[in-house]
Amino acid sequence: MGGVPPLDAAACLSAIARRDRAADGRFVYAVCTTGVYCRPSCAARPARPENVSIHPTCAAAEAAGFRACRRCRPNEASGPERQAEAVARACRLIEAAETPPALADLAAAAGSSPSHFHRVFKQVTGVTPRAYAAARQAARAAEGLRQAATVTEAIYDAGYGAASRFYAAAPGRLGMTPTAYRRGGEGAAIRFAVGPCSLGHVLVAATDRGVCAILLGDEPDALLRDLQDRFPKAALTGGDRDFEALVAQVVGLVEAPGTAATLPLDIGGTAFQQRVWQALRAIPPGRTATYAEIAQAIGAPSAARAVALACGANRLAVAIPCHRVVRQDGSLSGYRWGVARKRTLLARERGNGA
């Protein structure tokens, strides 16, 4: 950690007293009466402050004559880091397997009991090993649908033992039948309309299940190309009078994003994405939450990065309010439809925006 500013002794002692995991990696502390150095989060009995010395690195503590604590192992990867690596290895095993591995096999590969591994996996990823395997299997099937000679071939190539299992979940995951998806949306009826709004233009698209896209942008043609790229062979038709009423609802939501959204939605997405999007809809209008807070809310405190990716995958602007998510320091992070639009939406919800 060469080049870092001097450590604040009082702040370090406070972190040690709290056993603050967030301070791990920033410094270690040594106890002169035991000759041992530890992580700030070490569960060892608290030492008297006058017996404690602060060191920026493990090497510095060892150069001062101290040895590593055998309990917290400060000179090795932290517990959360080891857990994250074990889960990452399990994810790679799931992704490489033709059929989803059994929980017992995944736990054995991680050197853990099935119950402990199940708990750790869900904590890190936000979903259970079974749900993760199901999502990866469905994703493989979706990818194969565009290339396989038949739908059945794609389903079995993805590792499904019975086609019925995939068909049961297909409408929710694909937004249409597997056959229509394989053909780039061929035969699927998607109504759409593009209209002006105070944030530029808005495209609204819907299947018979509900609104499947609300896209914001400057150019109507670019919005339409986005929709066409997703379903190049779908039957895209302009909305009728009833559909125009739906578009008016969406425009009203853009103009007053703090109002309750009662739109029928065809959300789709993976199990994890749906959990994130549900958490976004629970954020009160005018309030914000960080990616880490959302991860905590869905029971996956280590999945802040995955939460950010799920926010980026949201195709339902305003209806699923990813504009209410901010960086850890409260600043506005990247927004699929532009940070300026994000700032405006938040200002309107707080009652101080035009």
Buried (B, 14 or more C-beta within 10 A) or exposed (E): EEEEEEBEBEBBBEBBEEBBBEBBBBBBBBBBEBEBBBBBBBEBEEBEEEEBBBBBBBEBBBEEEBEBBEEBBBBEEBBBEBBBEBBEEBBEBBEEBEEBBEBEBBBBBBEBEBEEBBEBBBBBBBBBBBBBBBBBBBBBBBEBBEEBEEBEEBBBBBBBEEBEBBBEBBBBBBBBBBBBBBBBBBBBBBBBBBBEBEBBBBBBBBBEBBBBBBBBBEEBEEBBEBBBEBBEBBEBEEBEEEBBEBBEBBBEBBBEBBEEBEBEBBBBBBBBBBBBBEBBEEBEBBEBBBBBBBBBBBEBBBBBEBBBEBBEBBBBBBBBBBBBBBBEEEEBBEBBBBEEBBBBBBBBBEEEEE
